Amino acid sequence: MQEMRSSLLSSDLARRLRPLIYGLIGIVAFVLWLTWVALQLQVSVAGILNAESTWSKAQKQATIDLYAYAVSGDAADLTLFQRGMIIVNSDRLARNALTTSRPDYVLARSALLKGTFLKPAIPGTMFIIHYVGAAPFVRDALQSWRATDPYMDELAAIATRLQHEYAQPQPARALLDREAQRILVINNAVGPLTNVFSRSIALGAAWLASILFWTVVGASALVVLIWLYFARRTLAGIRSSDERYRTLLEGAEDAIVVIDERSGRIVEANRAAIALTGFPQDRLLGADFDGLFAQRTSTRALAELADGPADGAERVMLDAHGNAVPVEVRSSGASLTGNAVRMAVIHDLSERLRLEQERRTAAEALGTIAEGVIIADSAHRVLAVNAACRNISGYSGGEAAGLDFTAWRCLEDGRPLPADLWEAVDRSGHWRGEVWSLRRNGERYPEWLSISAIRDRNGAVQRYVAVFSDISERRRYQQHLEHLAHHDALTGLANRQSFEQHASEAIARAARSGSQLSLLFVDLDGFKAVNDSYGHAFGDRLLAMVAERINSQLREGDFAGRIGGDEFTILLDQVHDREESTQVARNLLLTLGEPYPMLEHEVFLSASIGIAGFPRDGEDVPTLIANADAAMYAAKADERNSFRYYAPVMHASARTRLTLAGELRQALARGEFRLAYQPSVRLDDRRVVAVEALLRWQNAERGSIAPAEFIPLAENLGLIRTIGEWVLDETCRQSRAWLDAGLPPIRIAVNISASHLRHPRFAERVQAALEKHRCPPATLMIEITESAILRIGERTQQTLGALHALGVGVAVDDFGTGYSSLAYLKLPAIRYIKIDQSFVAGIPHDSNDVAITRAILALAASLNLQPIAEGIETEAQRQFLLESGCDEGQGYLFAHPMPAADIERLLERPRVA
């Protein structure tokens, strides 16, 4: 290997000495060239002297011609003046073009030719003016030349004025004389400057001749010295050839190896080659070059590669760790001192292949993304589309190619895309917004479009990339949300906010036109009981049916809304008299009062309606709603299933209810509730066997308040459960007190609401109350109305089952007044049926009541249930019930509700009078 490197150095010495010989030949050629340049400069000087003579003559002759024109007015003199000025201005233009920092040689040459300059002298003249303009004499000549410029400009201006004056019918002689005198003054001023210019040119020519001589001598000497210097450097460089060779080799970024052609082994390698292969230098030098690669080639093939094209061959190299490295090999062969060598440059392709893989991945990702992508040229013509674009628009790549992709896109109103869209893209590089697009089948759909511009290095737009997606589904969802924002989700009617806004607009229109409006406030009677009994899903379906019936009664221009719960509002537009509102209210009551088919049931509801009119009962929406609400409460308090018109006195009733609600919240804490007990007796001997606990409210200020007044209010306020728990606890306490007093054990009935029965821990609380007061479960009876268990759910069945397990009996109150199947009577917890007083009141004279009562008693007997009659007030009623098989009853015939102390005295006597 060292012999090979020595051979390479010897060949390098011969190669490096050749330039010195060529340099010597070059010196001779350079001196000859300098001599030629000197001759050319002399020609240029001669040309300048000739031009100086021409310029001086032209300048002087122009002054003489202009003076003659001023005196005589002969147009021929003016023409001569203008010809002379052409020469003067051409030379001046050439001078100015050459004395700038960036000379315009084309303009200068053209100007010099116009000035009758010697053509062979033009290049040298331009060189002297530009490069030697600051030299002695030349500088003075140019300064004196420039000093004549204002005078020449003034002569041109005088010529213009003279020409204008002579064009007049009567030229002013005085003016012409003044201009002629001024021409003489200018001639006297220009003459010395012209002499300075001529003298400087002559002296400069002599000076330049001497400079040229010494320049040739000096340049020749300098070139010889330079040649000697480089000869010395060359010899010194030859001595350091190995170091420079190593530096060049090591400085390359690619791996470089030198290979002996005969053996195919590596004789030299740079650091990049060592790093790429992973082999140390001592192992790499002398190694088989072809052995570095995964697939070996023959020596002949390697030689053919060396003599082949310059394009590299891609191969896979194995590094020291056995890792495959993709590389590109470029090889060139040479013959040095009889030894054939080859230099191979190995370029690592790993990064390039990685980038190509990333590009392929990006292309695949572009083809699989859900958004449509269009690539267009700067004229918006489609170049390529992805698969999503084809799926969304229906246009294949071939069909869309060349089309203007904005041609099938427009704004929602059909107008084309605005020009400012493209201005925004060109200005900021992107734009995004909602547009409407046309599928290939003609279908229009909303589209979210984003356009970006791709620019070249100069900032010019090369491509547009449009990304779009079909937002039809999103639009439908937004419209649904907007509908929900203004409508009740359950019934589809306007919500409170939307209704109030619509009503406000209608009031404004009515105020302008002087017309009248009516606002109806509709509240369903007994809906809460149905909702609690059947469940919220049942109640929601019922409300939807109510909304449909309300809509069916609306006139054109009327507007309905649901403002909460089972409360609806209706705005009647263009009402001419009260009779119109009355008719609508009656129709609504009839329609809403019809049975509602719900699965196997028929549910009956009624409604209470309050009516307030604009402008009679209020001039804004809140006032009208409040007044109609007050009228509705008046209708509900009077008889239900009716309507009332608003009157100011109704607000007093509403305020009373509000005050009562506040006092009801505090009644329990103040101890204002008490229990009254109504006995239940055996009908044959009138022996007391049970009592029914009845809640009473003794208000400190209002006195006794009837249950019909505060029980519905407690249910609306959500207090009924708390009050019921107090009743249950107080009943158990009283039962224990009577037992401790030695009185005979009797059954105490407690009324509970449907919300109690639906509560998951109700049975636990009953058990806790019994255990707290040590009451036998048999002494407690739970009463629940038939309507509360019309549709018994799983939770209610579990609660009844838990009560049965405790030993607590359950009685169905108001039996026969609800609307349901009789399946719940099979539950073991149900032990008693209470015949409603509405049936008892008509016996024994009303045949219908007699038939119903006997049917209930027969049903109870067949199901082994104990009947209890309510509301017995006459002896005839008692006798009929006893004969019909009813053993127990209660009513004013036997006793009114009484305090616990009176019950104690009654129990001391076994039977009532």
Secondary structure, DSSP 8 states (H G I E B T S, - for coil): -HHHHHHHHHHHHHHHHHHHHHHHHHHHHHHHHHHHHHHHHHHHHHHHHHHHHHHHHHHHHHHHHHHHHHHH--HHHHHHHHHHHHHHHHHHHHHHHHSSSS--HHHHHHHHHHTT--GGGHHHHHHHHHHSTTSTTHHHHHHHHHHTHHHHHHHHHHHHHHHHHHTSSS--HHHHHHHHHHHHHHHHHHHHHHHHHHHHHHHHHHHHHHHHHHHHHHHHHHHHHHHHHHHHHHHHHHHTHHHHHHHHHHH-SSEEEEEETTT-BEEEE-HHHHHHH---HHHHTTSBGGGGBSS---HHHHHHHHHS-SS-EEEEEE-TTS-EEEEEEEEEEEEETTEEEEEEEEEE-HHHHHHHHHHHHHHHHHHHSSSEEEEEETT-BEEEE-HHHHHHH---HHHHTTSBTTTTEE-TTS-B--HHHHHHHHHHSEEEEEEEEE-TTS-EEEEEEEEEEEE-TTS-EEEEEEEEEE-HHHHHHHHHHHHHHHB-TTT-SB-HHHHHHHHHHHHHHHHHHT--EEEEEEEEETHHHHHHHH-HHHHHHHHHHHHHHHHHT--TT-EEEEEETTEEEEEE-S--SHHHHHHHHHHHHHHHHS-EEETTEEE--EEEEEEEEETTS-SSHHHHHHHHHHHHHHHHHHTSS-EEE--THHHHHHHHHHHHHHHHHHHHHHT-EEEEEEEEEETTT-BEEEEEEEEEEEETTTEEE-HHHHHHHHHHHT-HHHHHHHHHHHHHHHHHHHHHTT----EEEEE--HHHHHSTTHHHHHHHHHHHHT--GGGEEEEEEGGGGTT--HHHHHHHHHHHHHT-EEEEEEETSS-S-SGGGGSTTEEEEEE-HHHHTTTTT-HHHHHHHHHHHHHHHHTT-EEEE----SHHHHHHHHHHT--EE-STTT---B-HHHHHHHHHSSB--
